[in-house]
Amino acid sequence: MLIVDAHLDIAWNALQFERDLLQSVHTIRQTETTLAGKGRALNTVALPELRQGRVFLSVATLLARASGHPSPGIEYRSVEQAHAVAKGQLAYYRALEAAGHVRVIETAQQLNEHVAAWQAVDAAGAPAAYPPLGFVISMEGADPITRPEELERWHGLGLRLLGPAHYGPNRYAGGTGVELGLTDGMGAPLLQEMRRLNIALDCTHLCDQSFWEAVKVFDGPLLASHQNCRALVPMQRQFSDEQLKVIIERGGVIGASFDIIMVRPGWQPATMHNLTAPNPVLLSEVVQHIDHVCQLAGDARHAAIGSDLDGGFGREQSPRDLDTIADLQKIAGLLAARGYRHEDIAAILHGNWLRFLQRLLP
């Protein structure tokens, strides 16, 4: 079955981790066996496995923070540095597109053409050749946007979804790990520009204060690209049922994250390794979060996948029964085992994100 994954840090992995994502996951692992660092030689995402798993459409991120407290590969001293890094990540996507590996999707017509091409592949079963993979461009944390008026230029470059904050505070809003709302003079104007340009608000990583302020200011399309349920994992990074219901009531979609810290309560990444744990986290526990969203909504029209695989971690922090992103196909069987109908499984794996994007894209 075709799959849409609403959150993959493709360019960040390629450039900051120096991974050639045209190679297979297993080849990349081999090249990293002598490298130290979290997730090295344990990666799960590369373009061949996306094709193998029929993950035909992904929301591909731009990610560069600018808190003034630098951390190699993600956090920079200045907004100008973050701006340049995000532009470089965008250039990577365009280079893949120019080489015929991917298609950056900016309009509803392009999306419909892309879906039709992959539906033909899916019907063929074992095609001689795959169409390009589809990428919709998102920005995770608005640090690279130097001022709200600049957003129009990013939109012209293909940006279609935006999460104002990531971890910690920035010039626009409070993110994960802080208790801050929208910032004075910057937060609301950014959201107003997003509404004017019809850029969707990705609520993921907004802290509670900034979430509630943002959904009051912004009356456009909402989503949570990679977000699990606080009712199952009681930590600030997750959304409460009340927050999830706001997204549902406004026609949004919530993508389940596969980061096991967000899947099972009490998981400690510093001391636990899911490949060696005696009671490992499994994909079935991710499905519990998907099911919780469906129960809140009363249907299967608002739950989906936003895996965040290789989002700064690898197999050590992913479900044990997932070797590569191609194993997202296992979700269909797990949903069926819980009594989900074929049409509802198709909605969760691709239909809900496609409906959302078809309404969003010009």
C-alpha positions in Angstrom: 0.0 0.0 0.0 1.2 3.5 -0.7 2.4 5.5 2.3 2.8 9.2 3.0 5.2 10.1 5.8 4.7 13.7 7.0 8.0 14.2 8.7 11.5 13.3 7.5 14.7 15.3 8.0 16.1 14.2 4.7 18.4 17.1 3.9 19.6 17.4 7.5 20.7 13.8 7.4 22.4 14.2 4.0 24.3 17.4 4.8 24.8 17.5 8.5 25.4 13.8 8.9 27.1 13.6 5.5 25.0 10.6 4.3 24.7 9.8 0.6 21.0 9.0 0.7 21.1 7.7 -2.9 22.9 4.6 -1.4 20.9 2.0 0.5 20.5 2.1 4.3 22.7 -0.9 4.8 25.5 0.6 2.6 25.4 3.8 4.7 25.5 1.8 7.9 28.7 0.1 6.6 30.3 3.5 5.9 29.5 4.6 9.5 30.8 1.7 11.5 33.9 3.6 12.5 32.1 6.8 13.3 31.1 7.8 16.9 27.9 9.5 17.7 24.2 8.8 18.3 22.5 6.9 15.6 25.7 6.2 13.6 25.6 2.9 11.7 21.9 2.6 12.9 20.2 4.8 10.3 16.9 3.7 8.8 16.1 6.1 5.9 17.5 6.4 2.4 15.9 6.8 -1.0 16.1 3.1 -2.1 14.2 2.1 1.1 11.6 4.8 0.6 10.9 3.3 -2.9 11.0 -0.2 -1.5 8.4 0.7 1.2 6.3 2.7 -1.3 6.7 5.8 0.9 6.0 7.7 -2.3 5.4 11.1 -0.7 7.2 12.7 2.2 7.1 16.0 4.0 10.8 16.9 3.8 12.1 19.4 6.3 14.4 22.4 6.5 16.0 22.4 9.9 18.4 25.0 11.4 18.1 26.6 14.8 19.5 30.0 15.9 19.4 30.3 19.6 22.9 31.8 20.0 24.0 28.7 21.8 25.6 26.6 19.0 25.5 22.9 18.8 27.3 21.3 15.8 25.0 20.6 12.9 21.8 22.0 14.2 22.2 25.2 16.3 23.9 28.3 15.1 25.0 31.6 16.7 23.0 33.8 14.2 19.8 33.9 12.2 21.9 34.6 9.1 23.7 31.3 9.6 20.5 29.4 10.1 19.1 31.1 7.0 22.0 30.0 4.9 22.0 26.4 6.2 18.2 26.1 5.4 18.8 27.5 1.9 21.5 24.8 1.5 19.1 22.1 2.5 16.6 23.4 0.0 19.3 23.4 -2.6 19.9 19.7 -1.8 16.3 18.9 -2.5 16.4 20.8 -5.8 19.6 19.0 -6.8 17.9 15.6 -6.2 15.0 16.9 -8.3 17.3 18.0 -11.1 18.9 14.6 -11.2 15.4 12.9 -11.5 15.4 11.2 -8.1 12.6 13.3 -6.5 9.9 15.7 -7.4 9.3 18.8 -5.2 5.6 19.2 -5.1 4.2 22.8 -4.9 0.7 22.6 -6.5 -2.4 20.4 -6.3 -1.9 19.5 -10.0 1.6 18.3 -9.4 0.3 16.3 -6.4 -2.5 14.7 -8.4 0.0 13.8 -11.2 2.4 12.3 -8.7 -0.3 10.2 -7.1 -1.5 8.9 -10.4 2.0 7.8 -11.4 2.6 5.9 -8.1 -0.9 4.4 -8.2 0.1 2.8 -11.5 3.3 1.5 -9.9 1.3 0.1 -7.0 -1.0 -1.7 -9.3 1.9 -3.1 -11.3 3.3 -4.8 -8.2 7.0 -5.1 -9.3 7.7 -2.2 -11.7 10.8 -2.1 -13.9 11.4 1.5 -12.8 9.9 3.8 -10.1 8.7 7.3 -10.6 10.6 10.0 -8.6 9.7 10.2 -5.0 7.6 13.2 -3.9 8.7 15.8 -1.4 6.6 18.6 0.1 8.8 21.2 1.8 8.3 22.1 5.4 10.4 24.1 7.9 10.8 22.8 11.4 11.4 25.9 13.5 11.2 29.4 11.8 14.7 30.5 12.8 15.9 30.6 9.1 13.2 33.2 8.3 14.9 36.5 9.2 11.7 38.5 9.5 8.0 37.7 8.8 7.9 39.6 5.5 10.6 37.3 4.2 8.1 34.4 4.3 6.7 35.2 0.8 10.2 34.5 -0.7 10.3 31.1 1.0 6.8 30.4 -0.3 8.1 31.2 -3.8 10.9 28.7 -3.2 8.4 25.9 -2.4 7.7 26.1 1.3 4.2 24.9 2.1 4.2 24.0 5.8 5.8 25.7 8.8 6.3 24.9 12.5 7.2 28.2 14.2 9.3 26.7 16.9 11.4 23.6 17.5 13.2 22.9 20.8 13.4 25.8 23.2 12.5 29.5 22.5 13.1 31.4 19.3 12.2 34.8 18.0 8.7 33.7 17.1 7.4 31.3 19.8 8.1 28.9 22.7 8.9 25.3 21.6 9.4 22.0 23.4 10.9 22.3 26.8 9.9 25.9 27.7 6.7 27.7 28.8 6.4 30.7 26.5 3.7 32.0 24.2 4.1 33.8 20.9 6.8 36.5 21.0 5.9 40.2 21.0 6.2 41.8 17.5 7.2 38.6 15.7 5.0 35.7 16.5 1.6 37.0 15.4 2.9 38.7 12.3 4.5 35.4 11.1 1.2 33.6 11.6 -0.6 36.4 9.7 1.8 36.0 6.8 1.3 32.3 6.9 -2.4 32.7 6.6 -2.1 35.2 3.7 0.1 32.8 1.8 -1.9 29.7 2.8 1.1 28.0 4.5 -0.2 25.4 6.9 0.6 25.7 10.6 2.4 22.6 11.9 1.6 22.7 15.6 4.2 20.1 16.5 6.8 21.3 19.0 4.7 24.3 20.1 4.6 24.3 23.9 1.1 24.6 25.5 1.2 28.4 25.8 2.3 29.0 22.3 -0.1 26.3 20.9 -3.2 27.9 22.4 -2.1 31.4 21.4 -1.3 30.3 17.9 -4.6 28.5 17.2 -6.4 31.7 18.3 -4.4 34.0 16.0 -4.2 31.5 13.0 -7.5 30.4 11.4 -5.9 28.5 8.5 -5.0 24.8 8.0 -3.6 23.1 11.1 -1.6 19.8 11.3 0.7 18.1 13.7 3.2 16.4 11.5 4.9 14.1 14.1 3.0 14.1 17.3 1.9 11.5 19.9 -0.6 11.5 22.7 -0.1 12.9 26.2 -2.8 10.6 27.4 -0.5 7.6 26.7 2.9 9.3 27.3 2.5 12.1 29.8 5.3 14.6 28.8 5.2 18.1 27.5 6.3 17.1 24.0 3.0 15.3 23.5 -0.4 16.9 22.9 -3.3 16.6 25.3 -6.6 15.3 24.1 -7.9 18.9 24.2 -5.1 20.0 21.8 -5.6 17.0 19.5 -9.3 17.8 19.4 -8.7 21.3 18.2 -6.6 20.0 15.3 -9.3 17.4 14.5 -12.2 19.8 14.7 -10.4 22.1 12.2 -9.9 19.4 9.7 -6.3 18.7 10.5 -4.3 15.5 10.6 -1.9 14.1 13.3 1.1 12.1 12.2 2.3 9.4 14.7 6.0 9.7 15.6 8.2 6.5 15.9 10.6 8.0 18.3 10.2 5.6 21.2 10.6 8.3 23.8 7.3 9.5 22.5 5.8 6.0 22.2 6.2 4.5 25.7 6.3 6.4 29.0 9.4 6.4 31.0 11.9 5.5 28.3 15.3 7.0 29.0 17.5 7.3 25.9 20.7 7.9 27.9 20.4 4.5 29.6 18.2 2.4 27.4 18.9 0.9 24.0 15.9 -0.6 22.1 18.0 -3.1 20.3 19.1 -4.7 23.5 16.3 -3.9 25.9 14.6 -7.0 27.5 11.2 -5.5 26.9 11.6 -3.5 23.6 9.2 -1.0 22.2 7.4 -2.4 19.1 5.4 -0.9 16.2 2.2 -2.1 17.9 2.7 0.6 20.5 2.9 3.3 17.8 -0.4 1.9 16.6 -1.9 2.6 20.0 -1.3 6.3 19.5 -2.9 6.1 16.0 -5.9 4.4 17.6 -6.1 7.0 20.3 -6.4 9.7 17.8 -9.1 7.7 15.9 -11.1 7.2 19.1 -10.9 10.9 19.9 -12.1 11.8 16.4 -14.7 9.1 16.1 -13.3 8.0 12.7 -10.0 7.3 10.9 -9.9 10.6 9.0 -7.4 12.5 11.2 -4.7 9.9 12.1 -1.6 9.3 9.9 2.1 8.8 9.9 4.8 11.3 10.6 7.6 8.9 11.5 10.5 11.3 12.3 12.8 8.3 11.6 16.5 9.4 11.7 15.4 12.6 13.4 18.6 12.7 15.4 18.4 9.0 16.4 18.6 5.6 14.7 17.4 2.0 15.4 18.5 2.3 19.0 15.5 4.7 19.5 13.1 3.2 17.0 10.7 0.3 17.4 12.6 -3.0 17.6 10.6 -4.6 14.7 11.6 -1.7 12.3 14.9 -2.2 10.4 14.4 0.5 7.8 11.6 2.9 6.8 10.4 0.2 4.3 9.0 -1.5 7.4 6.3 1.2 7.7 4.4 -1.3 5.5 3.9 -3.4 8.7 1.5 -0.8 10.1 -1.2 -2.0 7.7 -1.3 -5.4 9.2 -1.2 -4.1 12.8 -4.1 -1.9 12.1 -6.0 -4.8 10.5 -5.3 -6.9 13.6 -7.1 -4.2 15.6 -10.2 -4.4 13.4 -9.5 -1.5 11.1 -11.2 -1.8 7.7 -9.1 -1.6 4.4 -10.5 1.8 3.6 -9.6 3.2 7.0 -6.1 1.7 6.8 -5.6 3.3 3.4 -6.7 6.7 4.9 -4.2 6.4 7.7 -1.3 5.3 5.5 -1.9 7.9 2.8 -5.4 9.2 2.2 -5.7 11.6 5.1 -2.4 13.4 4.2 -3.4 13.5 0.5 -6.8 15.1 1.3 -5.1 17.7 3.6 -2.5 18.6 0.9 -5.0 18.7 -1.9 -7.0 21.3 0.1 -3.8 23.2 1.0 -1.8 23.4 -2.2 -2.6 26.0 -4.8 
